[in-house]
Amino acid sequence: MTVLESIVAGVREDLDRRRARVPLSELEAALDDLRPTLDPMPHFRGGDLSVIAEVKRRSPSKGDLADIQDPAALAHSYAEGGAAAISVLTEERRFGGSLADLDAVRARVGIPVLRKDFMVDEYQFLEARVHGADLVLLIVASLTDAELTRFLGLASDLGLTPLVEVHTEEEVDRALASGAELIGVNNRDLKTLDVDLANFGRLAARIGDGVVRVAESGIFTPADAAKVRDEGADAILVGEALVRHGDPERAVAALASAAR
Ligand SMILES: O=C(O)c1ccccc1NCC(=O)[C@H](O)[C@H](O)COP(=O)(O)O
């Protein structure tokens, strides 16, 4: 079993437990009272490099990253530093995240929020919407073409912007065929956990200019941000470098301005 397959197996078990506690009908009923979602695309298409700053406690590749006591305060610092959106890891077993983190961040910031998780079931999309997410992540490597198409439609029906994540040429082709408008190139191979910052540059041209391109993972320095910007990134998604930094507001500002 690959790392990704083992993460997804755990996600499905946790999902079954939540579904037993909160039935789908309860989530559906809650949809009526929600505020409209925020659209991140105008910012991502605005010309400057957008920073999607992540709340990330732990990871399968690095173990414990940061003791985040107040995820809302961290997200607020990111927003003050100029982040275009906040990514909140909600997967519990491997990343130490939760829907409570998503709730807390949503309540504190006025910029778009991404529910970063392993989306494999319709239930999770309703959860994402009810807990205040504006974006959701669709990882091509863990979905069939039929699931990708179905989940893109579901996200759109709920007003959620899908960030479609790829790592290989074949996944780029599948993402484009599905009609994705926002594609994230993960520099981390989710099967081996190896990180190669050059992966974004390898795949960017294949994706093309008409799609908003996000460089994900392994971005630590302003020079890294400038490199992927030069290769065509509209946005970067950064976790470890920010949660380990003593001054997250300044760290976001430095990454955003490096590429101007
Ligand atoms: O971060 C991991 O080790 C990881 C392992 C398996 C699946 C997903 C994983 N990370 C999710 C992410 O995509 C990253 O959190 C995100 O791109 C930020 O990466 P980084 O800046 O390198 O923390």
Ligand as a Chemical Component Dictionary entry (heavy atoms), coordinates in Angstrom:
data_LIG
# 
_chem_comp.id                   LIG 
_chem_comp.type                 NON-POLYMER 
_chem_comp.pdbx_formal_charge   0 
_chem_comp.three_letter_code    LIG 
# 
loop_
_chem_comp_atom.comp_id 
_chem_comp_atom.atom_id 
_chem_comp_atom.alt_atom_id 
_chem_comp_atom.type_symbol 
_chem_comp_atom.charge 
_chem_comp_atom.model_Cartn_x 
_chem_comp_atom.model_Cartn_y 
_chem_comp_atom.model_Cartn_z 
_chem_comp_atom.pdbx_ordinal 
LIG O1  O1  O 0 3.242 17.000 3.937  1  
LIG C1  C1  C 0 3.294 15.758 3.814  2  
LIG O2  O2  O 0 4.198 15.056 4.317  3  
LIG C2  C2  C 0 2.231 15.035 3.038  4  
LIG C3  C3  C 0 2.282 13.658 2.955  5  
LIG C4  C4  C 0 1.308 12.957 2.288  6  
LIG C5  C5  C 0 0.243 13.623 1.696  7  
LIG C6  C6  C 0 0.177 15.010 1.775  8  
LIG C7  C7  C 0 1.164 15.717 2.434  9  
LIG N1  N1  N 0 1.110 17.089 2.546  10 
LIG C8  C8  C 0 0.008 17.859 2.097  11 
LIG C9  C9  C 0 0.448 19.019 1.318  12 
LIG O3  O3  O 0 0.084 19.084 0.163  13 
LIG C10 C10 C 0 1.287 20.063 1.949  14 
LIG O4  O4  O 0 0.871 20.226 3.261  15 
LIG C11 C11 C 0 1.292 21.417 1.287  16 
LIG O5  O5  O 0 1.499 21.335 -0.087 17 
LIG C12 C12 C 0 2.391 22.284 1.927  18 
LIG O6  O6  O 0 3.636 21.632 1.813  19 
LIG P1  P1  P 0 4.918 22.150 2.607  20 
LIG O7  O7  O 0 5.059 23.618 2.331  21 
LIG O8  O8  O 0 6.063 21.362 2.047  22 
LIG O9  O9  O 0 4.669 21.897 4.054  23 
# 
loop_
_chem_comp_bond.comp_id 
_chem_comp_bond.atom_id_1 
_chem_comp_bond.atom_id_2 
_chem_comp_bond.value_order 
_chem_comp_bond.pdbx_ordinal 
LIG O1  C1  DOUB 1  
LIG C1  O2  SING 2  
LIG C1  C2  SING 3  
LIG C2  C3  SING 4  
LIG C2  C7  DOUB 5  
LIG C3  C4  DOUB 6  
LIG C4  C5  SING 7  
LIG C5  C6  DOUB 8  
LIG C6  C7  SING 9  
LIG C7  N1  SING 10 
LIG N1  C8  SING 11 
LIG C8  C9  SING 12 
LIG C9  O3  DOUB 13 
LIG C9  C10 SING 14 
LIG C10 O4  SING 15 
LIG C10 C11 SING 16 
LIG C11 O5  SING 17 
LIG C11 C12 SING 18 
LIG C12 O6  SING 19 
LIG O6  P1  SING 20 
LIG P1  O7  DOUB 21 
LIG P1  O8  SING 22 
LIG P1  O9  SING 23 
# 
